[in-house]
Each structure stands twice: as structure tokens, then as C-alpha cells.
Amino acid sequence: MMLCRVVMLLLSGAFGGLLALAMMGAGLAIMGAPESAKRLLKNLAIALGLFALGTWVLHCLCAMGR
């Protein structure tokens, strides 16, 4: 039970940091290359959605183990 919580916190922190860096990069890229920045922002939205789904599944699996 505690292991699930630790894994979720580690993954959330690491992914959150990478997501923040990618968003800053897309913000800078939008000034010079708007088309590629739009693709990057679209990919970021997909990655965030998949991460939210994966976190929900992991949370459900951890709750089943209680």
C-alpha cells in the first residue's frame, strides 16, 4: 500500500517537472516556429491525458490491494 503511494508520488513529480519544461520550451518555440510548437503542445496534451489515465488505473489497483 505504501509502495503504491511512493511510486505515484515519484512518477507525478518526475512527469510534472518534464511537463513544465516541455511547456516552457513550447512557449519559446511558438515565437520562432508556430507550427512545430502547435504539434508540441498537442503532444503535451496527449501525454498529460495518458498520464492522468495511468495514474487513475494505478490508484484503482492500489485501492484493490487494501
Backbone hydrogen bonds, N-H to C=O, Kabsch-Sander energy under -0.5 kcal/mol:
donor,donor_aa,acceptor,acceptor_aa,energy
5,R,1,M,-1.5
6,V,2,M,-2.2
7,V,3,L,-2.6
8,M,4,C,-2.5
9,L,5,R,-2.3
10,L,6,V,-2.5
11,L,7,V,-2.6
12,S,8,M,-2.4
13,G,9,L,-2.3
14,A,10,L,-2.4
15,F,11,L,-2.7
16,G,12,S,-2.4
17,G,13,G,-2.0
18,L,14,A,-2.1
19,L,15,F,-2.7
20,A,16,G,-2.2
21,L,17,G,-2.2
22,A,18,L,-2.4
23,M,19,L,-2.2
24,M,20,A,-2.1
25,G,21,L,-2.3
26,A,22,A,-2.4
27,G,23,M,-2.1
28,L,24,M,-2.1
29,A,25,G,-2.5
30,I,26,A,-1.8
31,M,28,L,-0.9
32,G,28,L,-0.6
32,G,29,A,-0.5
33,A,29,A,-3.4
37,A,33,A,-2.0
38,K,34,P,-2.0
39,R,35,E,-1.7
40,L,36,S,-2.2
41,L,37,A,-2.6
42,K,38,K,-2.2
43,N,39,R,-2.4
44,L,40,L,-2.2
45,A,41,L,-2.1
46,I,42,K,-2.0
47,A,43,N,-2.5
48,L,44,L,-2.4
49,G,45,A,-2.1
50,L,46,I,-2.5
51,F,47,A,-2.3
52,A,48,L,-2.3
53,L,49,G,-2.2
54,G,50,L,-2.6
55,T,51,F,-2.5
56,W,52,A,-2.1
57,V,53,L,-2.3
58,L,54,G,-2.5
59,H,55,T,-2.4
60,C,56,W,-2.3
61,L,57,V,-2.4
62,C,58,L,-2.4
63,A,59,H,-2.2
64,M,60,C,-1.7
65,G,61,L,-1.1
66,R,63,A,-0.9
